[in-house]
Amino acid sequence: MTIHPASPLLFDFFDPLPIVIESSNAPLTSDAGLLPLRQFDDRIGLTAQFAAALHDPRDPQLAEHSFLEMVRMRLFGILADYEDQNDHDALRTDPVFKLIAGRSPNDADLASQPTLSRFENAIDCTSLKRLRDVFLDQFIASFAQPPLRLTFDIDAVDDPAHGAQQLVLFHAYFDQYQYFPLLITCADNDQVVMVSLRHGTAHAALGADDDLEYLTARLRQVWPDVHIHVRGDAGYGVPWMYEVCERLGIEYTFGLSANVVLQRETEDVLALAVQRFEQTGQPQRLFSGFWYQAGTWERPRWVIAKAEAHGRGTNRRFIVSNRPGARVWIEPTYDDYAMRGESENRNKELKRDLAMDRLSDHRFCANYFRLYLHAAALNLLVRLRREIADPPPVPAESVPAEAMAGAERQAYQQRRRQRDPLGEGQPWTWRTLLIKVAASVVVSTRRVLVLLSGSWPHVEYYRQVSEHVRSRPAVGHVGSG
């Protein structure tokens, strides 16, 4: 086993004896909590299906490290906060990472950083297209019963880049050189369903219509009667998005940028909100709905306006929707649109906690592949945390948890975080409570023994997750289209 050379460190705060810190070549790990996630991966077949979609141009007789092995190295490394290829120059000797990749801790080391770099740069466009189907196959297979209705949120995430990556361009609004990935997530189960890597100056909705059409076709092959609802901010409130949704029979709710006509149409409701705020001193939120046709639209569409007045001033927001109830249930339609903020939280997890913005390969296709790796890591975690979630019961006199709002919702979410930290936990919470645990690994002729610290305070979380994934049956997978 290769270890980092280092001079011993000496601490003298313990009076009887000096404390000497040295590196060890013993089979130790700091990420034993990845093993339950690897067991879960084995049950749902995510990394196996992911790697099987990749075209491997190498001579099998000369390849020392399989694509499956390297996919698992990178994906589980991302989960454990090792987003860089360079990290694997040390992790390639880690006994848990060897087990995750399918090797014994006594076997030869895993792939080095140069090997991983060649791997990522070998991925071609055909493989990327097949990965699109892998994500959809996994999404479909995650439902035990055919869903009657699905809600998808479309969003673009700025991805700052530093270097000479292909198609990195300067975006004036974000004031940075960047990529501009497009993500489609499912509000019903939090999974990333489709990803697209785009050049830095792309329009927010560039390609979203094509992705939505492909997604709809795949889903209706399996679930012909499923009702699909799509939400997006004002970047997607453009004619070609309305048209593709209407042609495909999809319900949509998109944000709409304010203009002089919309502001003039809502002067009365804003004035009423201001008047009520002045009378009561309480924040006011009023709604109105009306037919509106922009100059670039071929026909009128239903628009909902929200007018607010409070101590910080006034605010107006607009959405456009073709939902059947939007003309009657105006405020609930807007509130449902606002719930897309939960999907934005998943995007934040992907970007901040799982370092989605670490797209630092030179080739565009290699960075596109990296985006898939990071999204697959999030999906693995999301699916597991939904399965082990244990939310507190809702009081009998209360509305269902999904319908809670305001202070009641905040209080319930606080109780849930206290009772169910992993079921609600973001990746950093999982790292703190489960993934980041030191262990020694001992290989004998009969077993691989992983010894956790007996004083680790989170062992019950480890046991809970491990018991679930150990007893969980494996599931089949829907074939790619």
C-alpha positions as CSV (number, residue, x, y, z in Angstrom):
1,M,0.0,0.0,0.0
2,T,1.3,3.4,-0.9
3,I,1.2,6.1,1.7
4,H,2.0,9.8,1.7
5,P,5.5,10.3,3.1
6,A,5.5,12.7,6.1
7,S,7.7,13.5,9.0
8,P,6.3,12.5,12.4
9,L,4.4,15.2,14.2
10,L,4.9,15.8,17.9
11,F,2.3,17.2,20.4
12,D,3.2,17.9,24.0
13,F,-0.2,18.9,25.6
14,F,-0.4,15.4,27.3
15,D,2.0,15.7,30.3
16,P,3.0,12.1,30.9
17,L,4.1,11.2,27.4
18,P,4.6,12.9,24.0
19,I,2.0,12.3,21.3
20,V,3.6,11.3,18.0
21,I,1.6,11.4,14.8
22,E,2.8,9.2,11.9
23,S,1.4,7.8,8.7
24,S,0.5,4.1,8.7
25,N,0.5,1.4,6.0
26,A,-2.2,-0.5,7.9
27,P,-5.4,-1.2,6.0
28,L,-7.3,1.8,7.4
29,T,-10.1,4.0,5.9
30,S,-11.9,7.2,6.8
31,D,-15.0,6.4,4.6
32,A,-16.4,3.1,5.9
33,G,-19.9,4.6,5.6
34,L,-19.7,4.2,1.9
35,L,-20.3,0.5,2.2
36,P,-24.0,0.6,2.9
37,L,-24.4,2.9,-0.1
38,R,-22.5,0.5,-2.2
39,Q,-24.8,-2.3,-1.0
40,F,-27.8,-0.1,-2.0
41,D,-26.2,0.5,-5.4
42,D,-25.9,-3.3,-5.8
43,R,-29.7,-3.6,-5.1
44,I,-30.8,-1.0,-7.7
45,G,-28.0,-1.6,-10.2
46,L,-27.2,2.1,-10.8
47,T,-23.5,2.0,-11.4
48,A,-23.6,-1.3,-13.3
49,Q,-26.2,0.0,-15.7
50,F,-24.3,3.3,-15.9
51,A,-21.0,1.7,-16.9
52,A,-22.7,-0.7,-19.3
53,A,-23.8,2.3,-21.4
54,L,-20.2,3.4,-22.0
55,H,-18.3,2.4,-25.1
56,D,-14.9,1.1,-24.2
57,P,-12.5,1.4,-27.1
58,R,-9.6,-0.4,-25.4
59,D,-8.3,-3.9,-26.0
60,P,-9.8,-6.0,-23.2
61,Q,-6.6,-8.0,-23.0
62,L,-4.6,-4.9,-22.2
63,A,-7.1,-3.1,-19.9
64,E,-6.1,-3.2,-16.2
65,H,-9.0,-1.2,-14.8
66,S,-12.6,-1.7,-16.1
67,F,-14.9,1.2,-16.8
68,L,-17.2,-0.2,-14.1
69,E,-14.4,0.0,-11.6
70,M,-13.6,3.6,-12.5
71,V,-17.2,4.7,-12.5
72,R,-17.5,3.4,-9.0
73,M,-14.3,5.1,-7.9
74,R,-15.5,8.4,-9.2
75,L,-19.1,8.3,-8.2
76,F,-18.5,7.1,-4.6
77,G,-15.6,9.5,-4.3
78,I,-18.0,12.4,-5.2
79,L,-20.3,11.2,-2.4
80,A,-17.4,11.2,0.1
81,D,-16.3,14.7,-0.9
82,Y,-13.5,13.7,-3.2
83,E,-14.6,15.4,-6.4
84,D,-11.1,15.6,-8.0
85,Q,-9.3,12.9,-10.0
86,N,-6.2,13.8,-8.0
87,D,-7.8,12.6,-4.8
88,H,-7.7,9.0,-6.2
89,D,-3.9,9.0,-6.3
90,A,-4.2,8.4,-2.5
91,L,-7.6,6.7,-2.5
92,R,-6.5,4.0,-4.9
93,T,-4.9,2.2,-2.0
94,D,-7.9,2.7,0.4
95,P,-9.4,-0.7,1.4
96,V,-13.0,0.5,1.3
97,F,-12.6,2.0,-2.2
98,K,-11.1,-1.2,-3.4
99,L,-14.1,-3.1,-2.0
100,I,-16.5,-0.6,-3.6
101,A,-14.7,-1.1,-7.0
102,G,-14.9,-4.9,-6.7
103,R,-11.3,-5.6,-5.5
104,S,-10.0,-7.2,-2.4
105,P,-8.1,-4.8,-0.1
106,N,-5.1,-7.1,-0.7
107,D,-5.4,-6.8,-4.5
108,A,-3.4,-4.4,-6.7
109,D,-4.1,-0.7,-6.4
110,L,-7.0,1.0,-8.2
111,A,-6.7,3.4,-11.2
112,S,-4.4,6.5,-10.8
113,Q,-5.3,10.0,-11.8
114,P,-3.8,9.8,-15.3
115,T,-5.8,6.6,-15.9
116,L,-9.0,8.3,-14.7
117,S,-8.3,11.3,-16.9
118,R,-7.9,9.1,-20.0
119,F,-11.1,7.3,-19.0
120,E,-13.2,10.5,-18.8
121,N,-11.8,11.7,-22.1
122,A,-12.5,8.5,-23.9
123,I,-16.3,8.9,-23.5
124,D,-18.0,9.6,-26.8
125,C,-21.3,11.2,-27.8
126,T,-23.0,7.9,-28.3
127,S,-22.2,6.9,-24.7
128,L,-23.6,10.2,-23.5
129,K,-26.9,9.5,-25.4
130,R,-27.1,6.1,-23.8
131,L,-26.6,7.6,-20.4
132,R,-29.6,9.7,-21.0
133,D,-31.6,6.5,-21.3
134,V,-29.9,5.0,-18.2
135,F,-31.2,7.9,-16.1
136,L,-34.7,7.5,-17.5
137,D,-34.6,3.7,-17.0
138,Q,-33.5,4.1,-13.4
139,F,-36.3,6.8,-12.9
140,I,-38.9,4.5,-14.3
141,A,-37.7,1.5,-12.3
142,S,-37.8,3.4,-9.1
143,F,-41.7,3.4,-9.1
144,A,-43.3,0.3,-7.6
145,Q,-46.6,1.2,-9.2
146,P,-47.3,3.3,-12.3
147,P,-47.8,6.9,-11.3
148,L,-51.0,8.7,-12.2
149,R,-49.3,12.2,-12.3
150,L,-45.8,13.5,-12.4
151,T,-44.4,17.0,-11.9
152,F,-41.1,18.0,-13.4
153,D,-39.1,21.1,-12.7
154,I,-36.8,22.6,-15.4
155,D,-33.9,24.8,-14.3
156,A,-30.6,26.1,-15.5
157,V,-27.6,26.2,-13.1
158,D,-24.7,28.5,-13.7
159,D,-21.4,26.6,-13.6
160,P,-18.4,28.9,-13.3
161,A,-15.3,27.6,-15.0
162,H,-11.6,28.5,-14.7
163,G,-9.3,27.4,-17.5
164,A,-9.5,26.6,-21.2
165,Q,-12.4,24.2,-21.2
166,Q,-14.2,23.8,-24.6
167,L,-17.4,25.9,-24.9
168,V,-16.8,27.9,-21.7
169,L,-18.0,31.4,-22.6
170,F,-18.5,34.7,-20.7
171,H,-22.1,35.3,-19.5
172,A,-22.7,39.0,-18.7
173,Y,-25.6,38.4,-16.3
174,F,-23.5,36.1,-14.1
175,D,-20.4,38.1,-14.8
176,Q,-18.2,35.0,-15.2
177,Y,-16.9,32.4,-17.7
178,Q,-19.1,29.4,-17.3
179,Y,-21.1,26.4,-18.6
180,F,-24.8,26.6,-18.3
181,P,-26.2,23.1,-17.6
182,L,-29.9,22.3,-17.9
183,L,-31.5,20.0,-15.3
184,I,-34.9,18.3,-15.2
185,T,-35.8,17.0,-11.8
186,C,-39.0,15.2,-10.6
187,A,-40.8,16.9,-7.7
188,D,-42.5,13.7,-6.7
189,N,-39.3,11.8,-5.8
190,D,-36.4,14.4,-6.0
191,Q,-34.5,12.5,-8.7
192,V,-32.5,14.2,-11.5
193,V,-34.2,12.8,-14.6
194,M,-32.3,14.5,-17.4
195,V,-29.1,16.7,-17.6
196,S,-27.7,18.7,-20.5
197,L,-24.4,20.5,-20.6
198,R,-24.5,23.6,-22.7
199,H,-22.2,26.4,-23.7
200,G,-21.8,29.4,-21.3
201,T,-24.0,31.9,-23.2
202,A,-26.9,29.5,-23.9
203,H,-30.5,30.8,-23.5
204,A,-31.9,29.3,-20.3
205,A,-34.5,27.3,-22.4
206,L,-32.1,26.2,-25.1
207,G,-32.8,22.5,-25.9
208,A,-35.4,22.3,-23.1
209,D,-38.2,21.6,-25.6
210,D,-36.3,18.7,-27.2
211,D,-35.5,17.2,-23.8
212,L,-39.1,17.6,-22.7
213,E,-40.3,15.9,-25.8
214,Y,-37.9,13.0,-25.4
215,L,-38.8,12.6,-21.7
216,T,-42.5,12.6,-22.5
217,A,-42.1,10.0,-25.3
218,R,-40.1,7.6,-23.0
219,L,-42.6,7.9,-20.1
220,R,-45.7,7.4,-22.2
221,Q,-44.1,4.2,-23.7
222,V,-44.3,2.7,-20.2
223,W,-47.2,4.7,-18.7
224,P,-49.5,5.8,-21.5
225,D,-52.0,7.5,-19.2
226,V,-49.6,9.5,-16.9
227,H,-50.4,13.2,-16.6
228,I,-47.3,15.4,-16.8
229,H,-47.0,18.8,-15.3
230,V,-43.9,21.0,-16.0
231,R,-42.7,24.0,-14.0
232,G,-40.0,26.5,-14.8
233,D,-39.0,30.1,-14.0
234,A,-39.4,33.0,-16.4
235,G,-36.4,31.8,-18.5
236,Y,-38.8,29.1,-19.8
237,G,-41.8,31.4,-20.3
238,V,-41.1,31.6,-24.0
239,P,-43.2,30.6,-27.1
240,W,-41.4,27.4,-28.0
241,M,-41.9,26.0,-24.5
242,Y,-45.7,26.8,-24.5
243,E,-46.0,25.2,-28.0
244,V,-44.2,22.0,-27.2
245,C,-46.2,21.5,-24.0
246,E,-49.5,22.2,-25.8
247,R,-48.7,19.9,-28.7
248,L,-47.7,17.0,-26.3
249,G,-50.7,17.5,-24.0
250,I,-48.5,18.6,-21.0
251,E,-49.7,20.9,-18.3
252,Y,-47.3,23.8,-17.7
253,T,-46.7,26.6,-15.3
254,F,-43.9,29.0,-16.2
255,G,-42.8,32.3,-14.8
256,L,-43.4,35.4,-17.0
257,S,-41.2,38.4,-17.1
258,A,-43.0,41.7,-16.2
259,N,-43.6,44.3,-18.8
260,V,-45.6,47.6,-19.2
261,V,-48.7,45.8,-20.3
262,L,-48.7,43.4,-17.3
263,Q,-47.9,46.1,-14.9
264,R,-50.8,48.2,-16.2
265,E,-53.2,45.3,-16.0
266,T,-52.4,44.8,-12.3
267,E,-52.3,48.4,-11.0
268,D,-55.7,47.9,-9.3
269,V,-54.8,44.8,-7.4
270,L,-51.4,46.2,-6.3
271,A,-53.2,49.4,-5.1
272,L,-55.6,47.3,-3.1
273,A,-52.7,45.4,-1.5
274,V,-51.0,48.7,-0.5
275,Q,-54.3,50.0,0.9
276,R,-54.9,47.0,3.1
277,F,-51.3,47.0,4.3
278,E,-51.6,50.6,5.3
279,Q,-54.9,49.9,7.2
280,T,-53.7,46.8,9.0
281,G,-49.9,47.0,9.2
282,Q,-49.8,43.3,8.1
283,P,-48.1,42.1,4.9
284,Q,-50.6,41.6,2.1
285,R,-50.6,39.2,-0.8
286,L,-53.4,39.4,-3.4
287,F,-53.9,37.6,-6.7
288,S,-55.6,38.2,-10.1
289,G,-55.9,36.3,-13.3
290,F,-56.5,37.4,-16.8
291,W,-56.1,36.5,-20.5
292,Y,-53.0,38.0,-22.1
293,Q,-51.3,37.7,-25.5
294,A,-47.7,38.9,-26.0
295,G,-46.7,40.1,-29.4
296,T,-44.7,36.9,-30.1
297,W,-47.6,34.6,-29.1
298,E,-50.0,33.2,-31.7
299,R,-52.9,33.3,-29.2
300,P,-53.9,34.4,-25.7
301,R,-52.9,32.5,-22.6
302,W,-54.0,32.6,-18.9
303,V,-51.8,34.7,-16.7
304,I,-51.8,34.9,-12.9
305,A,-50.4,37.9,-11.1
306,K,-49.3,38.1,-7.4
307,A,-49.2,41.5,-5.8
308,E,-47.5,42.0,-2.5
309,A,-47.3,45.0,-0.1
310,H,-45.2,44.9,3.1
311,G,-42.7,46.8,5.1
312,R,-40.0,46.6,2.5
313,G,-42.2,47.9,-0.3
314,T,-44.2,46.3,-3.1
315,N,-43.6,43.3,-5.4
316,R,-45.4,41.8,-8.4
317,R,-44.8,38.4,-10.0
318,F,-46.5,36.7,-13.0
319,I,-46.9,33.2,-14.2
320,V,-48.6,31.7,-17.3
321,S,-50.4,28.3,-17.0
322,N,-52.6,26.0,-19.0
323,R,-53.7,23.9,-16.0
324,P,-57.4,23.3,-16.1
325,G,-58.0,24.7,-12.6
326,A,-55.8,27.7,-12.9
327,R,-58.7,30.0,-13.8
328,V,-60.6,29.0,-10.7
329,W,-57.9,28.2,-8.1
330,I,-55.7,31.2,-8.8
331,E,-53.8,31.4,-5.5
332,P,-53.2,27.6,-5.2
333,T,-51.9,27.5,-8.7
334,Y,-49.3,30.1,-7.9
335,D,-48.4,28.4,-4.6
336,D,-47.9,25.1,-6.4
337,Y,-45.6,27.0,-8.9
338,A,-43.6,28.3,-5.9
339,M,-43.0,24.8,-4.6
340,R,-40.5,24.4,-7.4
341,G,-38.1,25.8,-4.9
342,E,-37.8,22.3,-3.4
343,S,-36.3,21.2,-6.7
344,E,-33.9,24.1,-6.7
345,N,-32.7,22.8,-3.3
346,R,-31.8,19.5,-5.0
347,N,-29.8,21.6,-7.6
348,K,-28.0,23.4,-4.8
349,E,-27.1,20.0,-3.3
350,L,-25.7,18.9,-6.6
351,K,-23.7,22.1,-7.1
352,R,-22.5,22.8,-3.6
353,D,-22.4,19.5,-1.7
354,L,-21.5,17.3,-4.6
355,A,-19.3,19.8,-6.5
356,M,-21.2,19.6,-9.8
357,D,-19.3,22.7,-10.9
358,R,-16.0,20.8,-10.9
359,L,-16.1,20.4,-14.7
360,S,-12.4,21.0,-15.2
361,D,-11.6,18.6,-18.1
362,H,-10.6,20.3,-21.3
363,R,-12.9,18.4,-23.6
364,F,-16.6,19.3,-23.6
365,C,-17.7,15.6,-23.9
366,A,-15.5,14.7,-20.9
367,N,-17.2,17.5,-18.8
368,Y,-20.6,16.3,-20.0
369,F,-19.7,12.9,-18.7
370,R,-18.6,14.4,-15.4
371,L,-22.0,16.1,-15.1
372,Y,-23.6,12.7,-15.4
373,L,-21.3,11.2,-12.7
374,H,-22.3,14.0,-10.2
375,A,-26.0,13.7,-11.0
376,A,-25.9,9.9,-10.6
377,A,-24.2,10.3,-7.2
378,L,-27.0,12.6,-6.1
379,N,-29.7,10.1,-7.4
380,L,-28.1,7.3,-5.5
381,L,-28.2,9.3,-2.3
382,V,-31.7,10.7,-2.9
383,R,-33.2,7.2,-3.6
384,L,-31.7,5.8,-0.4
385,R,-32.7,8.6,1.9
386,R,-36.3,8.5,0.6
387,E,-36.4,4.8,1.4
388,I,-35.1,5.1,4.9
389,A,-37.0,8.3,5.7
390,D,-39.0,8.1,9.0
391,P,-41.0,11.4,9.2
392,P,-42.9,12.2,12.5
393,P,-46.7,11.6,12.4
394,V,-48.9,14.5,11.5
395,P,-51.3,15.5,14.3
396,A,-54.9,14.3,13.7
397,E,-56.2,17.8,13.7
398,S,-53.7,19.0,11.1
399,V,-53.8,19.0,7.4
400,P,-51.5,16.5,5.5
401,A,-47.8,17.4,5.6
402,E,-47.8,18.2,1.9
403,A,-50.5,20.9,2.4
404,M,-48.9,22.6,5.4
405,A,-47.8,26.2,5.0
406,G,-46.3,29.0,7.0
407,A,-45.4,28.5,10.7
408,E,-47.1,25.1,10.8
409,R,-44.9,23.8,8.0
410,Q,-41.8,25.2,9.6
411,A,-42.6,23.6,12.9
412,Y,-43.2,20.2,11.3
413,Q,-40.0,20.4,9.3
414,Q,-38.1,21.2,12.4
415,R,-39.5,18.2,14.2
416,R,-38.7,16.0,11.2
417,R,-35.1,17.2,11.0
418,Q,-34.7,16.3,14.7
419,R,-36.3,12.9,14.4
420,D,-35.1,11.9,10.9
421,P,-31.8,13.6,10.2
422,L,-30.9,11.2,7.4
423,G,-34.3,11.1,5.7
424,E,-34.1,14.9,5.4
425,G,-30.3,15.1,5.3
426,Q,-28.3,16.8,2.6
427,P,-25.1,15.2,1.4
428,W,-23.0,17.0,4.1
429,T,-25.3,15.5,6.8
430,W,-24.8,12.0,5.4
431,R,-21.1,12.6,5.4
432,T,-21.2,13.7,9.0
433,L,-23.6,11.0,10.4
434,L,-22.7,8.1,8.2
435,I,-20.0,8.2,5.5
436,K,-17.1,9.7,7.4
437,V,-16.2,7.0,9.8
438,A,-12.8,5.5,10.4
439,A,-12.4,1.7,10.3
440,S,-9.7,-0.9,9.9
441,V,-10.2,-3.6,7.3
442,V,-8.9,-7.2,7.9
443,V,-9.0,-9.8,5.1
444,S,-9.0,-13.5,6.0
445,T,-9.7,-16.6,4.1
446,R,-13.3,-16.6,5.3
447,R,-14.4,-12.9,5.3
448,V,-13.5,-9.3,5.1
449,L,-13.9,-7.8,8.6
450,V,-14.5,-4.0,8.9
451,L,-13.9,-2.8,12.4
452,L,-15.7,0.5,13.3
453,S,-14.8,2.5,16.4
454,G,-16.7,1.4,19.4
455,S,-16.9,5.0,20.6
456,W,-18.4,6.4,17.4
457,P,-21.6,8.2,18.4
458,H,-23.5,7.6,15.1
459,V,-23.3,3.8,15.0
460,E,-27.1,3.5,15.3
461,Y,-27.6,5.4,12.0
462,Y,-25.1,3.1,10.4
463,R,-27.0,0.1,11.7
464,Q,-30.3,1.4,10.6
465,V,-29.2,2.1,7.0
466,S,-27.2,-1.1,6.8
467,E,-30.2,-3.3,7.9
468,H,-32.4,-1.6,5.3
469,V,-30.1,-2.1,2.3
470,R,-29.1,-5.6,3.4
471,S,-32.7,-6.8,3.5
472,R,-33.8,-4.8,0.5
473,P,-34.5,-7.0,-2.6
474,A,-32.9,-6.3,-5.9
475,V,-35.1,-4.8,-8.6
476,G,-35.2,-5.3,-12.3
477,H,-34.6,-2.5,-14.8
478,V,-36.6,-1.2,-17.7
479,G,-34.7,-1.5,-21.0
480,S,-33.4,1.5,-22.8
481,G,-35.5,2.9,-25.7
